[in-house]
Every structure is written in C-alpha cells, then in structure tokens.
Amino acid sequence: MSTPEEQPNPEDALARARAARAEMAAALEEDQEPEPDEPVGWQPIWKRPRKPKSKAAKKAELRKQRKRLQGAGKRRLAAAQSRRPRSRQNRIGNAAARRDARALSRVRHSTTWLW
C-alpha cells in the first residue's frame, strides 16, 4: 500500500487547476480566425475563405455547366431512341429469320439421320 506522503494532495491539484483556468480561458478567448493579411498554412478547401467570383467567371461556369447538361440530355435521348420499338416490317423479317434459324438448328442437332 502507498503511504500518505506518496499520494497527491487534492488541495494542491485544485490550486494548480485554478491557476491554469485563467490561461485556458485566455487561449479560448483569443480570436480563432486569422487576420486577413496574415499568411495561413495549407487548409482543406472547405475551410478556406471564399473568394467572390467575378461576373465573367460565373457566366463562364454556367455556360460550361449548360453545355455539359445539354450533352448529357442528347446522349440520354440517343439512348432512348435506340430502345424504341422497331417498325412492324422489321420485326416480321426478324421473326421469319429466327424461325428459319430455329428449324435449321433443330435439324442440325437432331439425332435422326436423314439418308
């Protein structure tokens, strides 16, 4: 067991905490934001201060976005067009070709011999 001399005195710890309280409060009180002219180190993009864009930059960005979205719309339309049902004539031709291919396949894979 430890002797009473080795145990820390609770009053001493309390006095040290009270002395450090003012220092901690000062550290928390000080301005968190850096001065505008003060150079800051690397910061992630979401913490960097925002620079307002010029009108020309905004318009250029919107132009780019519009072009991108229009391109996507054209691609989507082309994809939808390619899935459209084909004309009836086309389907009939394909069905007949499929029937012929099926008949040929049956003949080819059948076990009966045609002599």
Contacts in CASP RR format, 6 or more apart in sequence:
PFRMAT RR
TARGET T0000
AUTHOR 0000-0000-0000
METHOD contacts of the structure
MODEL  1
MSTPEEQPNPEDALARARAARAEMAAALEEDQEPEPDEPVGWQPIWKRPR
KPKSKAAKKAELRKQRKRLQGAGKRRLAAAQSRRPRSRQNRIGNAAARRD
ARALSRVRHSTTWLW
34 40 0 8 1.000
53 61 0 8 1.000
107 114 0 8 1.000
END
